[in-house]
Amino acid sequence: MAKRALLPVPTAQDASAAVPPTAAAPPVSGVTAHRAPDDTRAGDVLVRIRGAVPSLQPAEKRVAAAILSDPAGAARLSSTALAGQAETSVTTVMRFCRTIGLRNYPHLRVALAGAAAREDAQSADRLRASGDISEADTLAQVVDKIVYNEARALEETGANLDLDTLELAVRAISQARRIDIFGIGASGFVGQDLHQKLHRIGLMAFIWTDAHAALTAAALLGKNDVAVGISHSGATVDTVDPLEAAAERGATTIALTNFAGSLLTRSADLVLTTAVREMPLRSGSTASRIAQLAVVDCLFVGIAQRSYDRATAALAQTYGVVHQRRSHPHPGRRASAEDH
């Protein structure tokens, strides 16, 4: 399925307008399909390359692999030398630059040099805490590796989160008649967190972690609705299919994934990306969940800000009804003074 048009970037007036959760609002229309290359974000080039890998052509993947294996070394190579190392052509190297959002090869070399310098500055931490968790690691090493990888995931996700896209997602959800969230496994837990947050401020939100239930829910969506698909890999069929079904019915679709070029994004109007490095064992999967939850928090707070008084009142009310509960005495036991 071809990638759908993105929504228009809001003006400052749009961003400051408060829309009550229950207010009816027209759907946000799409006008443009792709962003122009953005050299201003070249400092995040390694994150961008990792995120683009699933959507690259085989020859471009070899270019990416050559760069990621030694960013500092790649920064010193000519385009011809890099093409030779990747066993491809200079034309492919140039196409790779445009694919990751850089105008030409000199821009790539500058970006790689900067990224390599930052990696070297963190080398002490990386040597101590990088790598997968092994059975020989002490508990202290396990803690170091998990905390290091989760901290890196949060830092790089925050640095690379597209604020224009985030604002559009905030506006779309704030205006939606209903919001349906699709996620399986660990991503389903993240979806439940988003659902609970939206529900607490009075939005009509639903979470679907079963493939059949997700598809039947998506079949009932329309142009006033929003569908959110959450998948770290962006390749989970049970999430991809309902998001595509929602798109076909005119709902505004949002993808939360680690890979901007993944299958999930093809049906998405808006793509929110995390920046988590792949890890073979649990340190990688925990980091992906933490990064997804951070994006969910950013999304939720942005939504709550648009109707600040109503949202804070709803949060206080829902908090109070839970924390003011009284414990019930055991059947047959006379209530004591402590029960009151």
PAGU-680652 format. One record per residue (C-alpha): residue in three letters; x, y, z negated. Coordinates in pm, whole numbers, plus 50000, padded with zeros to 5 digits. Example, Ala and Ser with C-alpha at 12.3 -4.5 7.8 and 13.67 -1.06 7.14 Angstrom:
2
ALA512304955049220;SER513674989449286;
# end
This chain:
340
MET500005000050000;ALA501405034350094;LYS502365057649813;ARG499525081149726;ALA499765118749728;LEU501035135149410;LEU498985160849226;PRO499815197849259;VAL502245212949009;PRO500225234448766;THR500835271348722;ALA501635287148386;GLN497965296048356;ASP496995259848414;ALA499465247748153;SER498115270647884;ALA494415264647945;ALA492755244047671;VAL490265218147790;PRO488155201647517;PRO488245163447534;THR484525161547594;ALA484335189147855;ALA483445179248208;ALA486105189148459;PRO486595183048829;PRO489205157548935;VAL492665170249015;SER493265168349388;GLY496495156949552;VAL498395177349806;THR501945165449846;ALA503525131149873;HIS507235134749793;ARG509615158049615;ALA512515173149804;PRO516015162149701;ASP516945179149376;ASP520675184649330;THR520045203449004;ARG519555170048831;ALA522715154648974;GLY524135150448623;ASP521715121648573;VAL522895103748883;LEU523715070248718;VAL520265068448559;ARG518695076948893;ILE520705050349075;ARG519755023548823;GLY516095033148852;ALA516185032149231;VAL517824997949268;PRO514614977149307;SER513444998249603;LEU516764999849789;GLN517544981250108;PRO520144953050074;ALA522984974150214;GLU522045003349989;LYS521994979749690;ARG525624970949766;VAL526485007949762;ALA524705011549427;ALA526524981149285;ALA529904994949393;ILE529165028349226;LEU527725014248904;SER530634990248857;ASP533115019348850;PRO531555054448866;ALA534885072148811;GLY536565051949084;ALA533695057849325;ALA533925095349266;ARG537475094649405;LEU536575075649722;SER535805090150062;SER532505080250219;THR534415057050453;ALA536225040250164;LEU532995035549965;ALA531295021350273;GLY534144996650315;GLN533974986149950;ALA530214980349984;GLU530664962550319;THR528354986350498;SER528465017450717;VAL529015054150642;THR525495060350774;THR524125037650501;VAL526105056650237;MET524605089450361;ARG521115074250358;PHE521745061850003;CYS522565097649895;ARG519245110350029;THR517375081149873;ILE518545090449524;GLY517755127249581;LEU521175141849677;ARG521705161549995;ASN525065147550099;TYR528095127149994;PRO530105155949838;HIS527185161949600;LEU527285125149506;ARG531015126249432;VAL530625156849208;ALA527705140949026;LEU529625108448975;ALA532655126748841;GLY530505144448583;ALA528695112548485;ALA531985093648451;ALA533375120848224;ARG530355118047996;GLU530685080147991;ASP534365083347893;ALA533475107547612;GLN531245080647467;SER533755052547520;ALA534475046847150;ASP530805040947073;ARG530395020547389;LEU533284997347304;ARG531944992546953;ALA528274987647026;SER527694980647394;GLY527114946647543;ASP524544920047478;ILE523944904447138;SER525724871247104;GLU525424843046854;ALA528864852246719;ASP527854887746624;THR527614896446258;LEU524384911846130;ALA526184945446114;GLN527114942246481;VAL523524933246569;VAL522314964746394;ASP524974985946568;LYS524084972746913;ILE520334976146872;VAL520545011446730;TYR523095022046993;ASN521055008947285;GLU517805023347155;ALA519415057247090;ARG520885057547443;ALA517505047847589;LEU515765076447407;GLU518455101747497;GLU518535093047866;THR514755089747891;GLY514305124447744;ALA516965139247971;ASN515395124548284;LEU511675127948208;ASP510075149148481;LEU508285176848292;ASP506185187348592;THR504865151848627;LEU504315149248252;GLU502265181448258;LEU500155168048545;ALA499545135748354;VAL498555155548043;ARG496095176248246;ALA494615146048426;ILE493995126548105;SER492635157147925;GLN490035161848199;ALA489145125148253;ARG485695110248200;ARG487435078648077;ILE490975065048061;ASP491745028248125;ILE495185015248027;PHE496694983448172;GLY499674965048020;ILE500814929247958;GLY503074915647682;ALA505314941847518;SER503924968347753;GLY500474958847630;PHE501524968347276;VAL502635002247409;GLY499275005347585;GLN497504997947257;ASP499445026047093;LEU498385050447365;HIS494775038647343;GLN494675042946965;LYS496135077946986;LEU493715089547256;HIS490735073847083;ARG491595091646756;ILE491205125846920;GLY487875117347077;LEU488845106647429;MET487035077347593;ALA489965053447627;PHE490225015747680;ILE493144991247675;TRP493164959847889;THR495814932947832;ASP494004904948016;ALA494404904348396;HIS490774895848475;ALA489384921148228;ALA491724947648370;LEU490554941348725;THR486864942548633;ALA487434975148445;ALA489344990148738;ALA486504981048973;LEU484195004748784;LEU486465035248789;GLY485935065749005;LYS487335099849094;ASN486695114548747;ASP488655086948573;VAL492315079948498;ALA494105046348506;VAL497465041448336;GLY499665011548425;ILE502575003448193;SER505344979648304;HIS509074982148235;SER510004963748553;GLY507144978148758;ALA506724943748912;THR504194927548676;VAL501384916448907;ASP498804916948627;THR499474954248589;VAL500124962648954;ASP496824948049080;PRO494414967248851;LEU496274999948908;GLU495964994649282;ALA492264986549245;ALA491765018549045;ALA493585038549313;GLU491395024149586;ARG488325036449397;GLY489615071949371;ALA490795072749009;THR493885092948924;THR496615067348862;ILE499645070348635;ALA502565045848620;LEU504955043148324;THR507965022548430;ASN511755021348426;PHE512045019848804;ALA510725048549015;GLY510795027549332;SER509034996949190;LEU505854980549319;LEU503744996649044;THR504575031749164;ARG503165025649513;SER499625029549380;ALA500465057949142;ASP499665094649182;LEU502075102348897;VAL505155083048787;LEU506665086748439;THR509995068948407;THR512075056448117;ALA515855052748148;VAL516795019747986;ARG519874999848080;GLU519204963248148;MET520334939447873;PRO520094901347893;LEU518914896247534;ARG516534913447291;SER518464946147259;GLY517334955347610;SER513684946847565;THR513424965047234;ALA515014995847388;SER512514995447674;ARG509604994647431;ILE511055022947221;ALA511545044247532;GLN507985037547650;LEU506625047147307;ALA508585079547320;VAL506985088747654;VAL503565079447511;ASP504195102747216;CYS505165131247450;LEU502055124847659;PHE499755123547356;VAL501085154947189;GLY500745173747517;ILE497125162447545;ALA496355171347183;GLN497835206147230;ARG495325213947504;SER492495212347252;TYR494505218446937;ASP491725226746688;ARG489485198246801;ALA492365173246804;THR493695182346459;ALA490195180646314;ALA489645146346469;LEU493005133846340;ALA492195146045989;GLN488745130346001;THR489995096546120;TYR492845097045868;GLY490455105245586;VAL487935077945664;VAL490675051645644;HIS492615064345344;GLN489625072845128;ARG488255037545129;ARG487575021644790;SER488444985644726;HIS485434963344670;PRO485294942744347;HIS485474905044384;PRO481994889144407;GLY480764879244063;ARG483244901343880;ARG481984931543690;ALA483494963543818;SER485974978243574;ALA486985014043519;GLU489945007843751;ASP487515000344037;HIS486095035444024;
# end
